[in-house]
Amino acid sequence: MSGEEPPLHRPEGGRGEVAALFLKLGLIGFGGPAAHIALMRQEAVQRRHWVSEQQFLDLVGAANLVPGPSSTEVAIFLGYIRAGWQGLALAGAFFILPAMLIVLAFAWAYARFGTTPGVAALLYGIKPVIVAVIFQALWGLGKSAVKTAWLAGVVLAVFALYFVGVSPVVLLFGGALLVLAIQNAARLREMRRSMRLWLLPGQLLPLAAAASAGSIPFSLVTLFLTFLKIGAVVFGSGYVLLAFLRADFVVRLGWLTDRQLLDAVAVGQFTPGPVFTTATFIGYLVGSWAGALLATLAIFLPAFVFVPVVYPLVPRLRASPWARGFLDGANASALGLMAAVTWQLGQAALVDPLTVALALLSGVLLIRGRVNSVWLIVAGALIGLARTRLL
């Protein structure tokens, strides 16, 4: 780590602050991982100064390089930095809990009525605000992440390749390895073969799972172990998650239909908090309340293991010349992926003059007025509800 950066680990304390912050973020965290990371940056970097901009970028890069829900892992990292092991547990639990309870309510309604209650009015006003929040984060993080023309090129390349169907996992590791090669060409010649093997298990697993078709009797143990496996190997958040869920629960186990799986993923997408709470929905459909709780525990458990294992390596990555290039590339790639998701969300969210105006006004208030995003999200939700009543 450079000499001007403060130590990454802070003295333990602030457990109540950690719990309150991530409970709030769990309640307002609409928009997926990109939005969650943007909100965490605003709270942990700008408002509370738990970490610096560069340190936050390194945590995001590290979270993207290990399996599991990346935004939840960033939350766990921040809780660990602020309040040690108790902070680690509190940050993860309180970030996950609101989403789990909301998804559980939707799952109960779905099982009872065969559909999910509409939330279009609520999201109409929230989504434009989320677009502005992510844009603010991209602008701020870009100043730290894009240090050279090569890194700017990686951001643009990842952004473009995402839209032609290249896997987010390949883009993330590919960008990291490219920058590492550029900055440390001599060292990389000897390591390139072993680096290529890192992606192999995660790419082959869905194919292997899909090859074993047939219906298997339901078991809570099988449910737990299946979600534990998914949480331990899935990169790329919701995009890759769908492929793994289908391979296991539709093809291999035969416990869900494609329609039920898509409904489960949709609920995970439009509720606040981690997209991985899709597991809560599926667990309830196949195993009622016990299934929902076990599925949620299993899919998130690996993240609580990976974070304390990876955490000591983060400052070492920044201190090592060749690893610093890898982390710089991962940060730039993550920024490109965030930008691509923002573009997609913008197309879905900015559908008329009112939503465009809401996004622009929110952006100005966030960047120039430094207004707390919570109030903007609440205002957006109220505007969406008011518009529906007036139409």
Phi, psi and omega in degrees: 000143182294157186294336183276351179277136174291163179303143183291323183268125179263161175301145181294146179157171175074035180298319178296322178295318178298312181299315182294318182296312186281339169294317178297313181295326176294333181275330185250002187281062174281155171105359176087185188303320181299317179292320179300314181295322177298316179294319179295321177298316181299319184279313188274331181263306187281315186271317187256343178057041176291322179221164176277172179301315181294320179296320178297317177301318180295322177295319177297316178298316179296319179296325180285343183264000175239155181296160175111177181288111190298317182291325176295322178293324175297318177301316180294319175305310184295319177297322179294318179296319186281323188218027174065210184299322178293321176296322177303310182293318183293316182299312180296313184295314184284337175285325183278322190304311181300316180297318181300315181293321179293315179297323178298320177296318177296320180297319178298315179295321180295314180294329184276319187247353179080012179205175177247140179301143181290141178231020185299319182297318180296312184287337179305317182270336183282319186300317178299325178293318179299320177303316180294321180296316180293320179299318177300318179294318178300318180296314181289314181292327180299327180296328179270326187277323185266085185265339183222169177296326178299316181293322176298321178296322178296316179302312182293320180294316179298317178303313183289316184292331177302322184278355173256011171096010178289138182300137175303327179295314179297318180296318182295308180289323179298316178296319179297316181291325179297312180294321176301319180293320181294316184279336185221056187302317184295317181292325186287337182302324182278338186259352190300320182298315181292326179299321183296335182285343184300325185277343191302311183299318182292333180278327184277335187301314180299323180294318180294321180293321183290338184288341183255087183270158178134163181262132180244135180304144182293142177209134177297325178296314178298318178301311181298312183293325179294314179289329176297317177298315181298315180296336183270347185233346188278122168261161168088012175056223191295332184294310179284330181305319182301318181297318180292318181297318180294316181300323183274307192272335177265311187274304188284311184270329181072027183270341183230157168265166177300322180297315179297321179296315179296321177297321179296316179293322179299317179297317178298330182282319188266000173265158179290165177086189187295140177295336181295351174290358166308328178299324178300315181298311180296316179302321179290319182299320186263340186218019178058209187296317179297320178296320179297314182292317180293320180296317179296314179301315186293316186286333181266341184304316180302327180298322179290341177272316184296320187300307179294336177287317184280330187309313181297340182278341187299307178295331178291323176299318181290331182279332183279131182301315183282324179290330177299322176296319178298315181291321177300318178293321177296320179296316180296319179295317178299322178295318177297319177295318177300318180296320179294318178296322178297319178299314179297315180296322178298319178297324180280332187267323185266085190252350181200173183303325182294315180292324176297315179297320180296319178294315181296315179297318178297319179299316179296316181294326179287315186278316183267320183266348181053041178286143178296128183297335180302314182293326178292321179294317177298316179297319178298318179298318179295321178296318178298317179293319180296320180298319181296321181290328183281336182281000000 
